[in-house]
Amino acid sequence: MTGKMDDIIFRLPDPVLELIFSFLNLPSLRNCSLVCKNWCRILCDENNDVWRLHCIRELGQEVLSSGLLSSVPTYKSKLRAFRHAWNPNDCSRNIFIKSNGFTLHRNPVAQSTDAGRGKIGFRHGRHAWEVIWEGPLGTVAVIGIATKEASLLCHGYVSLLGSDEHSWGWNIVDNHLLHNGDALGNYPSLNNAPKYQIGERIRVILDCEDNTLSFERNYEFLGVAFRGLPDKKLYPSISAVYGNTEVSMVYLGPPLDG
């Protein structure tokens, strides 16, 4: 009898299997993908109802229909981006994460610099994510990476990200690279490099195999910004000073070369 039931389950139509899979958590789905070729085929389709229904439950239709996730075209990649977004439990007390899950908001607190980190850090592989500054930059607006040891709050308006040995940042206001409290020169190394425009997407590329951090703007590679990164878990990070400014972060996955 058990053999017949198993045979029935394996022969269920794709729409029925997709609906069943949509109620399973991600670890269970990974296990299901190993059961047979048919189930693996279904779960490898990143735009079917399995991932669409998961996205609707976790992200909501408003986020899915917005332009914020235009760089991650499949439902599965949108869900992955959500799992890598800002961490509401790993940011300054002056920052909160908006209901969409992807955008942090800095409250208007005087004489304070505030930072936030992503939910997931990286120690292996190659990873890319986009940062969109959706409000005024103020005097300091820094994009980069940090370990868990980096501070998330300090007094005054300073370049918090890049102020110690635990963080590396690019201040997009004056185009300076920052680490361990030092300004390491202009970036990108161009004469009269254009200033950041509100709403532009900056792509951050972390290569944990070569231990480098690079940036792209408008799909133009700007060169390697930092080399010799440590063998530690590194988190997408930003620091901001301007009240009510908002910054979104969308994880893209492995970067596409060329």
Phi, psi and omega in degrees: 000318180298320178299320178293320178296317178300319180297321179296316181298315182293336183262006179300146178299154181306313181300325179291315178298320179299318179296317178298313181298330184295343180264358180268151176282171187296318176300323178293323178294321177298320178293320180297325182294345180264356186288311182202167182297323182295314179293323177298318179301315181296314184285344176278349176277105189283357182240012182276186186290339176303306185281328178297314181290324174299317180297316181298319181291317187270325185259324184092151184293328182297317179292318183297327183270355179278170179275357185301322185260025183295337181277352177239091194285337185263158179297320181294321179291328175294318178296319178297318179298321179296320180292340180258003188289186182304144180264113181295343180259010181220057178211167178301152177295345179269007180240141169229154179266128182292167187297338179287346177085345186254348189239126173262149182235125176267124179291155181282080179251125184287149174053050179215141171243133191229143184231161176216151179238159176285167182290327188237130176260166187232137176234343181226156174083188180238137188219146178224145174210158180253141175241129179237113178275113190254017178210182181303146181279326189074202183277338181218128176215111192241134178242137178173221184222161178204156170273175179293341182281345183291142181289149180252357185204137172207163181280145177088179179254099187225174175274080185296313177285114187105002183274352181217183183286353185260005184212153181224129185214160174241115177280107186281001174279312182247006178060042176250144172270143188225134173199138177056033178082003183248145170274120188262015178115175182282149176210133356289163184278067179234151173287129179056050178301135183296146177283153178294138177253134182307130179095348176294149178263119175263124178263125180257132183237113179253120179249101182282350176276320176265355181058049180232157174232130181227170180224153170233150172223129182053040178066015175257122180289127186264358180102168178287128180268318182226140175237165176070033178295150185284162177277068179225163177288124185245134187247139170305134186212157170215160168225144188220156180236340188276133180294135178070010174289154181228140182226126179254151179223129181234116178284134185254339185100199178298137180291150176267119181286146176084000000 
